[in-house]
Amino acid sequence: MKRSSASEPSHSTPVFDQATLPAALRRERRTEPGVWGVIRMLEAQVQLSFMDPPQTKILSRGSPGLLLPDQPHLVEPIGACACRSSSTNDCPRLDGPPDSMFDAPSFDGDQYFGATPA
């Protein structure tokens, strides 16, 4: 996977909370082909659901959500929360501060997604 050498994402949303999280993020949508995304929590949790294969991940401050290019997904708040999303044309790095995308040494898809449901 190509890694970004940039220090900033190509696009970042404002911070959303449970009331301002856009309806478009709460229903099924896709990242664009060639575009990677990361959802980072600043406070509390959201549930990130993937459609293919069907699975969910609870995102928290220390556990961001990676969106692959052209991946169907949706986001649901779990109570009060604060989050933002960022996108880039290169595979982002996931650890580091909540407003950063590029601080991890590597991405292991099997470790992130776990076993594929049968």
C-alpha positions as CSV (number, residue, x, y, z in Angstrom):
1,M,0.0,0.0,0.0
2,K,1.3,3.5,-0.8
3,R,2.0,5.6,2.3
4,S,1.6,9.3,2.4
5,S,4.6,11.4,3.1
6,A,2.4,14.4,3.7
7,S,1.9,15.8,7.2
8,E,-1.7,16.8,6.6
9,P,-4.8,15.1,5.1
10,S,-6.0,16.4,1.8
11,H,-9.5,17.1,3.4
12,S,-10.7,17.3,6.9
13,T,-14.3,17.9,8.2
14,P,-15.2,20.2,11.1
15,V,-15.8,18.5,14.4
16,F,-19.2,16.9,14.5
17,D,-21.2,15.9,17.6
18,Q,-24.2,13.6,18.0
19,A,-26.5,16.5,16.9
20,T,-24.4,17.8,14.0
21,L,-23.2,14.5,12.5
22,P,-24.6,14.9,8.9
23,A,-27.4,12.6,7.8
24,A,-25.2,11.7,4.8
25,L,-22.8,10.0,7.2
26,R,-25.5,8.2,9.1
27,R,-26.7,6.3,6.0
28,E,-24.8,4.0,3.7
29,R,-22.3,5.8,1.6
30,R,-18.9,5.0,-0.1
31,T,-15.6,6.6,0.0
32,E,-14.6,7.6,-3.5
33,P,-12.4,5.4,-5.6
34,G,-8.7,6.1,-4.8
35,V,-9.6,8.0,-1.6
36,W,-8.8,6.7,1.9
37,G,-10.6,8.1,5.0
38,V,-10.1,8.1,8.7
39,I,-12.8,8.8,11.3
40,R,-11.2,10.0,14.6
41,M,-13.0,10.4,17.9
42,L,-12.2,13.4,20.1
43,E,-14.8,12.3,22.7
44,A,-16.8,9.2,23.4
45,Q,-17.7,6.6,20.7
46,V,-19.4,6.0,17.4
47,Q,-20.2,2.8,15.6
48,L,-18.7,2.4,12.2
49,S,-20.5,-0.2,10.1
50,F,-19.1,-1.8,6.9
51,M,-21.5,-3.3,4.4
52,D,-19.1,-5.6,2.4
53,P,-18.3,-7.8,4.3
54,P,-20.8,-6.9,7.0
55,Q,-19.1,-5.9,10.2
56,T,-19.0,-3.1,12.8
57,K,-16.3,-1.4,14.8
58,I,-16.7,0.8,17.8
59,L,-14.5,3.9,17.4
60,S,-13.1,5.7,20.4
61,R,-10.3,8.3,21.0
62,G,-7.6,5.6,20.8
63,S,-9.3,3.5,18.1
64,P,-9.9,5.4,14.8
65,G,-11.8,4.0,11.9
66,L,-10.1,3.4,8.5
67,L,-12.1,3.7,5.4
68,L,-10.7,2.0,2.3
69,P,-11.2,3.5,-1.2
70,D,-14.7,2.8,-2.6
71,Q,-15.8,1.1,0.7
72,P,-19.5,1.2,1.7
73,H,-20.0,2.3,5.3
74,L,-22.1,4.3,7.8
75,V,-21.6,6.0,11.1
76,E,-23.9,6.0,14.1
77,P,-23.3,8.0,17.3
78,I,-23.3,6.1,20.6
79,G,-24.7,8.9,22.9
80,A,-22.9,12.2,23.1
81,C,-19.7,12.3,21.0
82,A,-17.3,14.4,19.1
83,C,-15.6,13.2,15.9
84,R,-14.1,14.4,12.6
85,S,-13.1,12.7,9.4
86,S,-10.2,13.2,7.1
87,S,-9.3,11.9,3.6
88,T,-6.2,11.4,1.5
89,N,-5.2,9.8,-1.7
90,D,-2.7,7.6,0.1
91,C,-3.1,5.0,2.8
92,P,-3.2,6.9,6.1
93,R,-1.4,6.1,9.3
94,L,-3.8,5.6,12.2
95,D,-2.1,6.3,15.5
96,G,-1.1,9.7,16.8
97,P,-3.2,12.6,18.0
98,P,-6.9,12.7,17.0
99,D,-6.4,15.5,14.4
100,S,-3.5,13.6,12.7
101,M,-3.6,10.9,10.1
102,F,0.0,10.0,9.4
103,D,1.8,9.0,12.6
104,A,1.7,5.1,12.6
105,P,4.5,3.1,11.2
106,S,2.3,0.7,9.3
107,F,-1.2,-0.6,8.5
108,D,-2.1,-4.2,9.0
109,G,-5.5,-4.9,7.4
110,D,-6.0,-8.2,9.1
111,Q,-5.2,-6.7,12.5
112,Y,-7.5,-3.8,12.0
113,F,-10.5,-5.7,10.5
114,G,-10.0,-9.0,12.3
115,A,-11.3,-12.2,10.9
116,T,-13.9,-12.0,8.1
117,P,-17.3,-13.2,9.3
118,A,-18.3,-16.6,7.8
